[in-house]
Amino acid sequence: MLAPRPAAGAPAESAEAPLGAAVAAHAGSSRSTGTGAGRLTAGEQEAVALVRAGASNQQIAQQLRVSRRAVEKRLTSAYRKLGIGGRGDLGPG
């Protein structure tokens, strides 16, 4: 049986884990949509952590066992939530 989904707008439990100083610093500069580092999904957090470690989208896809397009979607969503322009704005891990 599947676990119940959190209510709409409620962050997933794993979305509360910190992403590191570089990403957390961007949380204060997120857009006015009420999102930030604490609102990233587990998948977005994993992808961001791997980008910060220097992995390419293809390497991330292989490690997470998802398509490259899924990685691109996760990263695009994370960048939007963090209010940054792309992977270069994440800084090193």
PDB file of N, CA, C and O in Angstrom:
ATOM      1  N   MET A   1       0.840  -1.178   0.000  1.00  0.00           N
ATOM      2  CA  MET A   1       0.000   0.000   0.000  1.00  0.00           C
ATOM      3  C   MET A   1       0.886   1.243   0.000  1.00  0.00           C
ATOM      4  O   MET A   1       1.928   1.269   0.655  1.00  0.00           O
ATOM      5  N   LEU A   2       0.477   2.252  -0.723  1.00  0.00           N
ATOM      6  CA  LEU A   2       1.245   3.490  -0.805  1.00  0.00           C
ATOM      7  C   LEU A   2       1.015   4.342   0.432  1.00  0.00           C
ATOM      8  O   LEU A   2      -0.075   4.359   1.003  1.00  0.00           O
ATOM      9  N   ALA A   3       2.052   5.039   0.826  1.00  0.00           N
ATOM     10  CA  ALA A   3       1.941   5.967   1.956  1.00  0.00           C
ATOM     11  C   ALA A   3       1.109   7.162   1.523  1.00  0.00           C
ATOM     12  O   ALA A   3       1.159   7.546   0.355  1.00  0.00           O
ATOM     13  N   PRO A   4       0.351   7.757   2.422  1.00  0.00           N
ATOM     14  CA  PRO A   4      -0.457   8.926   2.055  1.00  0.00           C
ATOM     15  C   PRO A   4       0.429  10.086   1.645  1.00  0.00           C
ATOM     16  O   PRO A   4       1.516  10.276   2.191  1.00  0.00           O
ATOM     17  N   ARG A   5      -0.044  10.858   0.680  1.00  0.00           N
ATOM     18  CA  ARG A   5       0.691  12.023   0.206  1.00  0.00           C
ATOM     19  C   ARG A   5       0.455  13.177   1.156  1.00  0.00           C
ATOM     20  O   ARG A   5      -0.624  13.291   1.738  1.00  0.00           O
ATOM     21  N   PRO A   6       1.470  14.049   1.325  1.00  0.00           N
ATOM     22  CA  PRO A   6       1.258  15.220   2.182  1.00  0.00           C
ATOM     23  C   PRO A   6       0.230  16.145   1.557  1.00  0.00           C
ATOM     24  O   PRO A   6       0.036  16.134   0.341  1.00  0.00           O
ATOM     25  N   ALA A   7      -0.416  16.931   2.371  1.00  0.00           N
ATOM     26  CA  ALA A   7      -1.409  17.884   1.890  1.00  0.00           C
ATOM     27  C   ALA A   7      -0.760  18.865   0.930  1.00  0.00           C
ATOM     28  O   ALA A   7       0.435  19.145   1.023  1.00  0.00           O
ATOM     29  N   ALA A   8      -1.548  19.376   0.021  1.00  0.00           N
ATOM     30  CA  ALA A   8      -1.031  20.342  -0.956  1.00  0.00           C
ATOM     31  C   ALA A   8      -0.379  21.510  -0.233  1.00  0.00           C
ATOM     32  O   ALA A   8      -0.957  22.074   0.696  1.00  0.00           O
ATOM     33  N   GLY A   9       0.813  21.868  -0.655  1.00  0.00           N
ATOM     34  CA  GLY A   9       1.529  22.987  -0.055  1.00  0.00           C
ATOM     35  C   GLY A   9       2.382  22.588   1.134  1.00  0.00           C
ATOM     36  O   GLY A   9       3.202  23.378   1.601  1.00  0.00           O
ATOM     37  N   ALA A  10       2.200  21.365   1.632  1.00  0.00           N
ATOM     38  CA  ALA A  10       3.006  20.909   2.770  1.00  0.00           C
ATOM     39  C   ALA A  10       4.310  20.346   2.244  1.00  0.00           C
ATOM     40  O   ALA A  10       4.287  19.533   1.320  1.00  0.00           O
ATOM     41  N   PRO A  11       5.452  20.747   2.797  1.00  0.00           N
ATOM     42  CA  PRO A  11       6.730  20.223   2.326  1.00  0.00           C
ATOM     43  C   PRO A  11       6.876  18.761   2.718  1.00  0.00           C
ATOM     44  O   PRO A  11       6.398  18.341   3.772  1.00  0.00           O
ATOM     45  N   ALA A  12       7.534  17.997   1.871  1.00  0.00           N
ATOM     46  CA  ALA A  12       7.821  16.603   2.186  1.00  0.00           C
ATOM     47  C   ALA A  12       8.771  16.558   3.369  1.00  0.00           C
ATOM     48  O   ALA A  12       9.549  17.488   3.581  1.00  0.00           O
ATOM     49  N   GLU A  13       8.711  15.490   4.132  1.00  0.00           N
ATOM     50  CA  GLU A  13       9.556  15.391   5.322  1.00  0.00           C
ATOM     51  C   GLU A  13      11.027  15.548   4.973  1.00  0.00           C
ATOM     52  O   GLU A  13      11.754  16.256   5.670  1.00  0.00           O
ATOM     53  N   SER A  14      11.480  14.894   3.894  1.00  0.00           N
ATOM     54  CA  SER A  14      12.888  14.954   3.538  1.00  0.00           C
ATOM     55  C   SER A  14      13.285  16.305   2.955  1.00  0.00           C
ATOM     56  O   SER A  14      14.475  16.588   2.815  1.00  0.00           O
ATOM     57  N   ALA A  15      12.319  17.135   2.615  1.00  0.00           N
ATOM     58  CA  ALA A  15      12.630  18.446   2.049  1.00  0.00           C
ATOM     59  C   ALA A  15      13.143  19.408   3.112  1.00  0.00           C
ATOM     60  O   ALA A  15      13.567  20.516   2.785  1.00  0.00           O
ATOM     61  N   GLU A  16      13.111  19.006   4.367  1.00  0.00           N
ATOM     62  CA  GLU A  16      13.570  19.879   5.441  1.00  0.00           C
ATOM     63  C   GLU A  16      15.084  19.795   5.647  1.00  0.00           C
ATOM     64  O   GLU A  16      15.652  20.643   6.335  1.00  0.00           O
ATOM     65  N   ALA A  17      15.750  18.788   5.065  1.00  0.00           N
ATOM     66  CA  ALA A  17      17.183  18.615   5.267  1.00  0.00           C
ATOM     67  C   ALA A  17      17.945  19.773   4.633  1.00  0.00           C
ATOM     68  O   ALA A  17      17.589  20.216   3.541  1.00  0.00           O
ATOM     69  N   PRO A  18      18.987  20.273   5.299  1.00  0.00           N
ATOM     70  CA  PRO A  18      19.757  21.387   4.728  1.00  0.00           C
ATOM     71  C   PRO A  18      20.549  20.940   3.509  1.00  0.00           C
ATOM     72  O   PRO A  18      20.942  19.778   3.409  1.00  0.00           O
ATOM     73  N   LEU A  19      20.778  21.852   2.593  1.00  0.00           N
ATOM     74  CA  LEU A  19      21.516  21.553   1.375  1.00  0.00           C
ATOM     75  C   LEU A  19      22.947  22.050   1.429  1.00  0.00           C
ATOM     76  O   LEU A  19      23.721  21.776   0.512  1.00  0.00           O
ATOM     77  N   GLY A  20      23.311  22.745   2.437  1.00  0.00           N
ATOM     78  CA  GLY A  20      24.655  23.289   2.521  1.00  0.00           C
ATOM     79  C   GLY A  20      24.614  24.803   2.498  1.00  0.00           C
ATOM     80  O   GLY A  20      23.595  25.403   2.158  1.00  0.00           O
ATOM     81  N   ALA A  21      25.707  25.401   2.853  1.00  0.00           N
ATOM     82  CA  ALA A  21      25.771  26.853   3.000  1.00  0.00           C
ATOM     83  C   ALA A  21      25.483  27.585   1.697  1.00  0.00           C
ATOM     84  O   ALA A  21      24.781  28.596   1.701  1.00  0.00           O
ATOM     85  N   ALA A  22      26.013  27.090   0.583  1.00  0.00           N
ATOM     86  CA  ALA A  22      25.838  27.804  -0.683  1.00  0.00           C
ATOM     87  C   ALA A  22      24.379  27.846  -1.109  1.00  0.00           C
ATOM     88  O   ALA A  22      23.893  28.889  -1.546  1.00  0.00           O
ATOM     89  N   VAL A  23      23.682  26.737  -0.988  1.00  0.00           N
ATOM     90  CA  VAL A  23      22.285  26.707  -1.388  1.00  0.00           C
ATOM     91  C   VAL A  23      21.424  27.427  -0.360  1.00  0.00           C
ATOM     92  O   VAL A  23      20.508  28.162  -0.726  1.00  0.00           O
ATOM     93  N   ALA A  24      21.708  27.225   0.915  1.00  0.00           N
ATOM     94  CA  ALA A  24      20.928  27.874   1.964  1.00  0.00           C
ATOM     95  C   ALA A  24      21.028  29.389   1.856  1.00  0.00           C
ATOM     96  O   ALA A  24      20.074  30.099   2.174  1.00  0.00           O
ATOM     97  N   ALA A  25      22.166  29.886   1.415  1.00  0.00           N
ATOM     98  CA  ALA A  25      22.347  31.327   1.266  1.00  0.00           C
ATOM     99  C   ALA A  25      21.388  31.892   0.237  1.00  0.00           C
ATOM    100  O   ALA A  25      20.987  33.053   0.327  1.00  0.00           O
ATOM    101  N   HIS A  26      21.016  31.075  -0.744  1.00  0.00           N
ATOM    102  CA  HIS A  26      20.093  31.522  -1.778  1.00  0.00           C
ATOM    103  C   HIS A  26      18.646  31.500  -1.312  1.00  0.00           C
ATOM    104  O   HIS A  26      17.793  32.114  -1.953  1.00  0.00           O
ATOM    105  N   ALA A  27      18.345  30.820  -0.232  1.00  0.00           N
ATOM    106  CA  ALA A  27      16.958  30.709   0.227  1.00  0.00           C
ATOM    107  C   ALA A  27      16.368  32.081   0.515  1.00  0.00           C
ATOM    108  O   ALA A  27      15.192  32.322   0.242  1.00  0.00           O
ATOM    109  N   GLY A  28      17.163  32.966   1.057  1.00  0.00           N
ATOM    110  CA  GLY A  28      16.677  34.309   1.359  1.00  0.00           C
ATOM    111  C   GLY A  28      16.438  35.143   0.117  1.00  0.00           C
ATOM    112  O   GLY A  28      15.707  36.133   0.163  1.00  0.00           O
ATOM    113  N   SER A  29      17.049  34.752  -0.995  1.00  0.00           N
ATOM    114  CA  SER A  29      16.884  35.519  -2.215  1.00  0.00           C
ATOM    115  C   SER A  29      15.881  34.878  -3.160  1.00  0.00           C
ATOM    116  O   SER A  29      15.790  35.271  -4.323  1.00  0.00           O
ATOM    117  N   SER A  30      15.116  33.884  -2.673  1.00  0.00           N
ATOM    118  CA  SER A  30      14.154  33.225  -3.546  1.00  0.00           C
ATOM    119  C   SER A  30      13.033  34.189  -3.906  1.00  0.00           C
ATOM    120  O   SER A  30      12.806  35.184  -3.219  1.00  0.00           O
ATOM    121  N   ARG A  31      12.354  33.886  -4.966  1.00  0.00           N
ATOM    122  CA  ARG A  31      11.261  34.737  -5.427  1.00  0.00           C
ATOM    123  C   ARG A  31      10.169  34.807  -4.389  1.00  0.00           C
ATOM    124  O   ARG A  31      10.171  34.028  -3.436  1.00  0.00           O
ATOM    125  N   SER A  32       9.267  35.695  -4.548  1.00  0.00           N
ATOM    126  CA  SER A  32       8.225  35.936  -3.553  1.00  0.00           C
ATOM    127  C   SER A  32       7.118  34.890  -3.568  1.00  0.00           C
ATOM    128  O   SER A  32       6.026  35.147  -3.061  1.00  0.00           O
ATOM    129  N   THR A  33       7.376  33.722  -4.136  1.00  0.00           N
ATOM    130  CA  THR A  33       6.367  32.669  -4.180  1.00  0.00           C
ATOM    131  C   THR A  33       6.323  31.872  -2.891  1.00  0.00           C
ATOM    132  O   THR A  33       5.539  30.930  -2.774  1.00  0.00           O
ATOM    133  N   GLY A  34       7.156  32.234  -1.919  1.00  0.00           N
ATOM    134  CA  GLY A  34       7.148  31.516  -0.658  1.00  0.00           C
ATOM    135  C   GLY A  34       7.937  30.217  -0.711  1.00  0.00           C
ATOM    136  O   GLY A  34       7.784  29.364   0.163  1.00  0.00           O
ATOM    137  N   THR A  35       8.766  30.058  -1.714  1.00  0.00           N
ATOM    138  CA  THR A  35       9.564  28.848  -1.831  1.00  0.00           C
ATOM    139  C   THR A  35      11.007  29.164  -1.487  1.00  0.00           C
ATOM    140  O   THR A  35      11.392  30.331  -1.417  1.00  0.00           O
ATOM    141  N   GLY A  36      11.787  28.154  -1.278  1.00  0.00           N
ATOM    142  CA  GLY A  36      13.197  28.309  -0.960  1.00  0.00           C
ATOM    143  C   GLY A  36      13.823  26.950  -0.763  1.00  0.00           C
ATOM    144  O   GLY A  36      13.232  25.929  -1.115  1.00  0.00           O
ATOM    145  N   ALA A  37      15.012  26.932  -0.203  1.00  0.00           N
ATOM    146  CA  ALA A  37      15.751  25.684  -0.040  1.00  0.00           C
ATOM    147  C   ALA A  37      14.977  24.668   0.772  1.00  0.00           C
ATOM    148  O   ALA A  37      15.085  23.471   0.506  1.00  0.00           O
ATOM    149  N   GLY A  38      14.201  25.097   1.749  1.00  0.00           N
ATOM    150  CA  GLY A  38      13.445  24.175   2.576  1.00  0.00           C
ATOM    151  C   GLY A  38      12.263  23.556   1.865  1.00  0.00           C
ATOM    152  O   GLY A  38      11.641  22.635   2.395  1.00  0.00           O
ATOM    153  N   ARG A  39      11.937  24.039   0.678  1.00  0.00           N
ATOM    154  CA  ARG A  39      10.784  23.540  -0.055  1.00  0.00           C
ATOM    155  C   ARG A  39      11.181  22.642  -1.227  1.00  0.00           C
ATOM    156  O   ARG A  39      10.303  22.216  -1.977  1.00  0.00           O
ATOM    157  N   LEU A  40      12.452  22.341  -1.412  1.00  0.00           N
ATOM    158  CA  LEU A  40      12.857  21.455  -2.491  1.00  0.00           C
ATOM    159  C   LEU A  40      12.400  20.037  -2.180  1.00  0.00           C
ATOM    160  O   LEU A  40      12.412  19.602  -1.028  1.00  0.00           O
ATOM    161  N   THR A  41      11.999  19.328  -3.222  1.00  0.00           N
ATOM    162  CA  THR A  41      11.635  17.925  -3.046  1.00  0.00           C
ATOM    163  C   THR A  41      12.911  17.115  -2.801  1.00  0.00           C
ATOM    164  O   THR A  41      14.020  17.606  -3.008  1.00  0.00           O
ATOM    165  N   ALA A  42      12.738  15.891  -2.368  1.00  0.00           N
ATOM    166  CA  ALA A  42      13.899  15.014  -2.147  1.00  0.00           C
ATOM    167  C   ALA A  42      14.685  14.836  -3.442  1.00  0.00           C
ATOM    168  O   ALA A  42      15.915  14.854  -3.428  1.00  0.00           O
ATOM    169  N   GLY A  43      13.980  14.664  -4.562  1.00  0.00           N
ATOM    170  CA  GLY A  43      14.643  14.502  -5.858  1.00  0.00           C
ATOM    171  C   GLY A  43      15.425  15.734  -6.260  1.00  0.00           C
ATOM    172  O   GLY A  43      16.529  15.631  -6.794  1.00  0.00           O
ATOM    173  N   GLU A  44      14.849  16.909  -6.003  1.00  0.00           N
ATOM    174  CA  GLU A  44      15.549  18.157  -6.311  1.00  0.00           C
ATOM    175  C   GLU A  44      16.780  18.306  -5.430  1.00  0.00           C
ATOM    176  O   GLU A  44      17.834  18.731  -5.902  1.00  0.00           O
ATOM    177  N   GLN A  45      16.654  17.960  -4.163  1.00  0.00           N
ATOM    178  CA  GLN A  45      17.794  18.043  -3.249  1.00  0.00           C
ATOM    179  C   GLN A  45      18.920  17.124  -3.691  1.00  0.00           C
ATOM    180  O   GLN A  45      20.088  17.513  -3.665  1.00  0.00           O
ATOM    181  N   GLU A  46      18.576  15.902  -4.098  1.00  0.00           N
ATOM    182  CA  GLU A  46      19.600  14.958  -4.562  1.00  0.00           C
ATOM    183  C   GLU A  46      20.314  15.501  -5.791  1.00  0.00           C
ATOM    184  O   GLU A  46      21.543  15.475  -5.867  1.00  0.00           O
ATOM    185  N   ALA A  47      19.539  15.992  -6.751  1.00  0.00           N
ATOM    186  CA  ALA A  47      20.130  16.510  -7.981  1.00  0.00           C
ATOM    187  C   ALA A  47      21.026  17.713  -7.696  1.00  0.00           C
ATOM    188  O   ALA A  47      22.122  17.806  -8.249  1.00  0.00           O
ATOM    189  N   VAL A  48      20.579  18.630  -6.846  1.00  0.00           N
ATOM    190  CA  VAL A  48      21.373  19.809  -6.494  1.00  0.00           C
ATOM    191  C   VAL A  48      22.668  19.390  -5.804  1.00  0.00           C
ATOM    192  O   VAL A  48      23.733  19.924  -6.112  1.00  0.00           O
ATOM    193  N   ALA A  49      22.585  18.452  -4.886  1.00  0.00           N
ATOM    194  CA  ALA A  49      23.786  17.986  -4.174  1.00  0.00           C
ATOM    195  C   ALA A  49      24.796  17.396  -5.157  1.00  0.00           C
ATOM    196  O   ALA A  49      25.998  17.625  -5.025  1.00  0.00           O
ATOM    197  N   LEU A  50      24.315  16.647  -6.132  1.00  0.00           N
ATOM    198  CA  LEU A  50      25.224  16.042  -7.117  1.00  0.00           C
ATOM    199  C   LEU A  50      25.815  17.093  -8.048  1.00  0.00           C
ATOM    200  O   LEU A  50      26.977  16.982  -8.438  1.00  0.00           O
ATOM    201  N   VAL A  51      25.043  18.105  -8.411  1.00  0.00           N
ATOM    202  CA  VAL A  51      25.584  19.211  -9.215  1.00  0.00           C
ATOM    203  C   VAL A  51      26.698  19.891  -8.440  1.00  0.00           C
ATOM    204  O   VAL A  51      27.766  20.167  -8.987  1.00  0.00           O
ATOM    205  N   ARG A  52      26.450  20.161  -7.162  1.00  0.00           N
ATOM    206  CA  ARG A  52      27.456  20.829  -6.334  1.00  0.00           C
ATOM    207  C   ARG A  52      28.716  19.983  -6.188  1.00  0.00           C
ATOM    208  O   ARG A  52      29.801  20.515  -5.955  1.00  0.00           O
ATOM    209  N   ALA A  53      28.573  18.661  -6.327  1.00  0.00           N
ATOM    210  CA  ALA A  53      29.721  17.764  -6.255  1.00  0.00           C
ATOM    211  C   ALA A  53      30.442  17.664  -7.600  1.00  0.00           C
ATOM    212  O   ALA A  53      31.472  16.999  -7.711  1.00  0.00           O
ATOM    213  N   GLY A  54      29.890  18.334  -8.626  1.00  0.00           N
ATOM    214  CA  GLY A  54      30.556  18.376  -9.926  1.00  0.00           C
ATOM    215  C   GLY A  54      30.037  17.397 -10.960  1.00  0.00           C
ATOM    216  O   GLY A  54      30.649  17.251 -12.017  1.00  0.00           O
ATOM    217  N   ALA A  55      28.927  16.720 -10.693  1.00  0.00           N
ATOM    218  CA  ALA A  55      28.391  15.730 -11.629  1.00  0.00           C
ATOM    219  C   ALA A  55      27.659  16.402 -12.789  1.00  0.00           C
ATOM    220  O   ALA A  55      27.042  17.454 -12.626  1.00  0.00           O
ATOM    221  N   SER A  56      27.740  15.778 -13.957  1.00  0.00           N
ATOM    222  CA  SER A  56      26.985  16.243 -15.126  1.00  0.00           C
ATOM    223  C   SER A  56      25.554  15.712 -15.020  1.00  0.00           C
ATOM    224  O   SER A  56      25.267  14.830 -14.210  1.00  0.00           O
ATOM    225  N   ASN A  57      24.672  16.254 -15.840  1.00  0.00           N
ATOM    226  CA  ASN A  57      23.295  15.773 -15.834  1.00  0.00           C
ATOM    227  C   ASN A  57      23.227  14.277 -16.157  1.00  0.00           C
ATOM    228  O   ASN A  57      22.444  13.544 -15.552  1.00  0.00           O
ATOM    229  N   GLN A  58      24.043  13.829 -17.104  1.00  0.00           N
ATOM    230  CA  GLN A  58      24.049  12.406 -17.467  1.00  0.00           C
ATOM    231  C   GLN A  58      24.529  11.555 -16.292  1.00  0.00           C
ATOM    232  O   GLN A  58      23.956  10.499 -16.025  1.00  0.00           O
ATOM    233  N   GLN A  59      25.562  11.996 -15.593  1.00  0.00           N
ATOM    234  CA  GLN A  59      26.054  11.253 -14.426  1.00  0.00           C
ATOM    235  C   GLN A  59      25.003  11.207 -13.320  1.00  0.00           C
ATOM    236  O   GLN A  59      24.830  10.181 -12.663  1.00  0.00           O
ATOM    237  N   ILE A  60      24.304  12.320 -13.120  1.00  0.00           N
ATOM    238  CA  ILE A  60      23.239  12.370 -12.114  1.00  0.00           C
ATOM    239  C   ILE A  60      22.137  11.388 -12.493  1.00  0.00           C
ATOM    240  O   ILE A  60      21.652  10.636 -11.648  1.00  0.00           O
ATOM    241  N   ALA A  61      21.744  11.395 -13.762  1.00  0.00           N
ATOM    242  CA  ALA A  61      20.695  10.490 -14.233  1.00  0.00           C
ATOM    243  C   ALA A  61      21.074   9.034 -13.979  1.00  0.00           C
ATOM    244  O   ALA A  61      20.246   8.244 -13.524  1.00  0.00           O
ATOM    245  N   GLN A  62      22.309   8.683 -14.269  1.00  0.00           N
ATOM    246  CA  GLN A  62      22.759   7.312 -14.049  1.00  0.00           C
ATOM    247  C   GLN A  62      22.757   6.958 -12.569  1.00  0.00           C
ATOM    248  O   GLN A  62      22.320   5.871 -12.190  1.00  0.00           O
ATOM    249  N   GLN A  63      23.233   7.852 -11.748  1.00  0.00           N
ATOM    250  CA  GLN A  63      23.308   7.574 -10.312  1.00  0.00           C
ATOM    251  C   GLN A  63      21.920   7.466  -9.687  1.00  0.00           C
ATOM    252  O   GLN A  63      21.688   6.605  -8.838  1.00  0.00           O
ATOM    253  N   LEU A  64      20.993   8.335 -10.101  1.00  0.00           N
ATOM    254  CA  LEU A  64      19.648   8.326  -9.527  1.00  0.00           C
ATOM    255  C   LEU A  64      18.710   7.359 -10.251  1.00  0.00           C
ATOM    256  O   LEU A  64      17.574   7.147  -9.825  1.00  0.00           O
ATOM    257  N   ARG A  65      19.196   6.778 -11.345  1.00  0.00           N
ATOM    258  CA  ARG A  65      18.413   5.838 -12.151  1.00  0.00           C
ATOM    259  C   ARG A  65      17.125   6.467 -12.677  1.00  0.00           C
ATOM    260  O   ARG A  65      16.036   5.901 -12.581  1.00  0.00           O
ATOM    261  N   VAL A  66      17.303   7.666 -13.236  1.00  0.00           N
ATOM    262  CA  VAL A  66      16.215   8.381 -13.894  1.00  0.00           C
ATOM    263  C   VAL A  66      16.726   8.853 -15.246  1.00  0.00           C
ATOM    264  O   VAL A  66      17.917   8.732 -15.535  1.00  0.00           O
ATOM    265  N   SER A  67      15.841   9.387 -16.076  1.00  0.00           N
ATOM    266  CA  SER A  67      16.268   9.900 -17.374  1.00  0.00           C
ATOM    267  C   SER A  67      16.999  11.231 -17.208  1.00  0.00           C
ATOM    268  O   SER A  67      16.864  11.913 -16.192  1.00  0.00           O
ATOM    269  N   ARG A  68      17.769  11.575 -18.225  1.00  0.00           N
ATOM    270  CA  ARG A  68      18.452  12.869 -18.222  1.00  0.00           C
ATOM    271  C   ARG A  68      17.421  13.996 -18.189  1.00  0.00           C
ATOM    272  O   ARG A  68      17.634  15.021 -17.541  1.00  0.00           O
ATOM    273  N   ARG A  69      16.311  13.804 -18.885  1.00  0.00           N
ATOM    274  CA  ARG A  69      15.249  14.815 -18.896  1.00  0.00           C
ATOM    275  C   ARG A  69      14.655  15.002 -17.495  1.00  0.00           C
ATOM    276  O   ARG A  69      14.326  16.124 -17.111  1.00  0.00           O
ATOM    277  N   ALA A  70      14.517  13.924 -16.736  1.00  0.00           N
ATOM    278  CA  ALA A  70      14.010  14.036 -15.363  1.00  0.00           C
ATOM    279  C   ALA A  70      14.962  14.870 -14.516  1.00  0.00           C
ATOM    280  O   ALA A  70      14.526  15.668 -13.685  1.00  0.00           O
ATOM    281  N   VAL A  71      16.258  14.686 -14.727  1.00  0.00           N
ATOM    282  CA  VAL A  71      17.254  15.481 -14.002  1.00  0.00           C
ATOM    283  C   VAL A  71      17.114  16.947 -14.382  1.00  0.00           C
ATOM    284  O   VAL A  71      17.125  17.820 -13.514  1.00  0.00           O
ATOM    285  N   GLU A  72      16.981  17.219 -15.678  1.00  0.00           N
ATOM    286  CA  GLU A  72      16.823  18.600 -16.133  1.00  0.00           C
ATOM    287  C   GLU A  72      15.593  19.249 -15.502  1.00  0.00           C
ATOM    288  O   GLU A  72      15.644  20.408 -15.093  1.00  0.00           O
ATOM    289  N   LYS A  73      14.501  18.514 -15.423  1.00  0.00           N
ATOM    290  CA  LYS A  73      13.274  19.055 -14.821  1.00  0.00           C
ATOM    291  C   LYS A  73      13.473  19.334 -13.334  1.00  0.00           C
ATOM    292  O   LYS A  73      13.039  20.369 -12.830  1.00  0.00           O
ATOM    293  N   ARG A  74      14.131  18.409 -12.631  1.00  0.00           N
ATOM    294  CA  ARG A  74      14.375  18.597 -11.197  1.00  0.00           C
ATOM    295  C   ARG A  74      15.247  19.822 -10.954  1.00  0.00           C
ATOM    296  O   ARG A  74      14.978  20.622 -10.057  1.00  0.00           O
ATOM    297  N   LEU A  75      16.289  19.959 -11.759  1.00  0.00           N
ATOM    298  CA  LEU A  75      17.197  21.085 -11.572  1.00  0.00           C
ATOM    299  C   LEU A  75      16.521  22.407 -11.931  1.00  0.00           C
ATOM    300  O   LEU A  75      16.689  23.400 -11.224  1.00  0.00           O
ATOM    301  N   THR A  76      15.765  22.425 -13.017  1.00  0.00           N
ATOM    302  CA  THR A  76      15.057  23.644 -13.404  1.00  0.00           C
ATOM    303  C   THR A  76      14.110  24.083 -12.299  1.00  0.00           C
ATOM    304  O   THR A  76      14.030  25.268 -11.976  1.00  0.00           O
ATOM    305  N   SER A  77      13.396  23.131 -11.724  1.00  0.00           N
ATOM    306  CA  SER A  77      12.471  23.446 -10.637  1.00  0.00           C
ATOM    307  C   SER A  77      13.228  23.954  -9.409  1.00  0.00           C
ATOM    308  O   SER A  77      12.802  24.915  -8.769  1.00  0.00           O
ATOM    309  N   ALA A  78      14.342  23.313  -9.085  1.00  0.00           N
ATOM    310  CA  ALA A  78      15.148  23.735  -7.929  1.00  0.00           C
ATOM    311  C   ALA A  78      15.696  25.142  -8.145  1.00  0.00           C
ATOM    312  O   ALA A  78      15.656  25.964  -7.230  1.00  0.00           O
ATOM    313  N   TYR A  79      16.205  25.431  -9.336  1.00  0.00           N
ATOM    314  CA  TYR A  79      16.746  26.759  -9.612  1.00  0.00           C
ATOM    315  C   TYR A  79      15.653  27.816  -9.461  1.00  0.00           C
ATOM    316  O   TYR A  79      15.892  28.883  -8.895  1.00  0.00           O
ATOM    317  N   ARG A  80      14.466  27.522  -9.963  1.00  0.00           N
ATOM    318  CA  ARG A  80      13.344  28.464  -9.855  1.00  0.00           C
ATOM    319  C   ARG A  80      13.003  28.711  -8.389  1.00  0.00           C
ATOM    320  O   ARG A  80      12.828  29.855  -7.970  1.00  0.00           O
ATOM    321  N   LYS A  81      12.909  27.637  -7.616  1.00  0.00           N
ATOM    322  CA  LYS A  81      12.572  27.778  -6.197  1.00  0.00           C
ATOM    323  C   LYS A  81      13.645  28.541  -5.424  1.00  0.00           C
ATOM    324  O   LYS A  81      13.339  29.290  -4.497  1.00  0.00           O
ATOM    325  N   LEU A  82      14.902  28.344  -5.814  1.00  0.00           N
ATOM    326  CA  LEU A  82      16.010  29.019  -5.138  1.00  0.00           C
ATOM    327  C   LEU A  82      16.233  30.435  -5.661  1.00  0.00           C
ATOM    328  O   LEU A  82      16.981  31.208  -5.062  1.00  0.00           O
ATOM    329  N   GLY A  83      15.598  30.773  -6.756  1.00  0.00           N
ATOM    330  CA  GLY A  83      15.743  32.103  -7.325  1.00  0.00           C
ATOM    331  C   GLY A  83      17.104  32.324  -7.971  1.00  0.00           C
ATOM    332  O   GLY A  83      17.637  33.433  -7.945  1.00  0.00           O
ATOM    333  N   ILE A  84      17.661  31.270  -8.549  1.00  0.00           N
ATOM    334  CA  ILE A  84      18.975  31.386  -9.191  1.00  0.00           C
ATOM    335  C   ILE A  84      18.850  31.065 -10.670  1.00  0.00           C
ATOM    336  O   ILE A  84      17.852  30.502 -11.119  1.00  0.00           O
ATOM    337  N   GLY A  85      19.887  31.437 -11.422  1.00  0.00           N
ATOM    338  CA  GLY A  85      19.854  31.279 -12.858  1.00  0.00           C
ATOM    339  C   GLY A  85      20.288  29.934 -13.384  1.00  0.00           C
ATOM    340  O   GLY A  85      19.933  29.572 -14.506  1.00  0.00           O
ATOM    341  N   GLY A  86      21.045  29.181 -12.610  1.00  0.00           N
ATOM    342  CA  GLY A  86      21.518  27.890 -13.108  1.00  0.00           C
ATOM    343  C   GLY A  86      22.583  27.301 -12.201  1.00  0.00           C
ATOM    344  O   GLY A  86      22.840  27.795 -11.103  1.00  0.00           O
ATOM    345  N   ARG A  87      23.195  26.226 -12.693  1.00  0.00           N
ATOM    346  CA  ARG A  87      24.140  25.457 -11.885  1.00  0.00           C
ATOM    347  C   ARG A  87      25.351  26.263 -11.456  1.00  0.00           C
ATOM    348  O   ARG A  87      25.922  25.989 -10.400  1.00  0.00           O
ATOM    349  N   GLY A  88      25.753  27.230 -12.227  1.00  0.00           N
ATOM    350  CA  GLY A  88      26.893  28.064 -11.851  1.00  0.00           C
ATOM    351  C   GLY A  88      26.647  28.900 -10.614  1.00  0.00           C
ATOM    352  O   GLY A  88      27.591  29.310  -9.938  1.00  0.00           O
ATOM    353  N   ASP A  89      25.395  29.152 -10.316  1.00  0.00           N
ATOM    354  CA  ASP A  89      25.030  29.950  -9.130  1.00  0.00           C
ATOM    355  C   ASP A  89      24.978  29.120  -7.858  1.00  0.00           C
ATOM    356  O   ASP A  89      24.835  29.674  -6.768  1.00  0.00           O
ATOM    357  N   LEU A  90      25.090  27.792  -7.976  1.00  0.00           N
ATOM    358  CA  LEU A  90      25.023  26.921  -6.785  1.00  0.00           C
ATOM    359  C   LEU A  90      26.318  26.932  -5.987  1.00  0.00           C
ATOM    360  O   LEU A  90      26.299  26.779  -4.765  1.00  0.00           O
ATOM    361  N   GLY A  91      27.413  27.108  -6.655  1.00  0.00           N
ATOM    362  CA  GLY A  91      28.711  27.067  -5.982  1.00  0.00           C
ATOM    363  C   GLY A  91      29.142  25.639  -5.719  1.00  0.00           C
ATOM    364  O   GLY A  91      28.339  24.715  -5.852  1.00  0.00           O
ATOM    365  N   PRO A  92      30.396  25.444  -5.349  1.00  0.00           N
ATOM    366  CA  PRO A  92      30.910  24.092  -5.101  1.00  0.00           C
ATOM    367  C   PRO A  92      30.360  23.523  -3.802  1.00  0.00           C
ATOM    368  O   PRO A  92      29.932  24.257  -2.912  1.00  0.00           O
ATOM    369  N   GLY A  93      30.381  22.194  -3.718  1.00  0.00           N
ATOM    370  CA  GLY A  93      29.892  21.499  -2.512  1.00  0.00           C
ATOM    371  C   GLY A  93      30.865  21.569  -1.456  1.00  0.00           C
ATOM    372  O   GLY A  93      30.633  21.043  -0.367  1.00  0.00           O
TER     373      GLY A  93
END
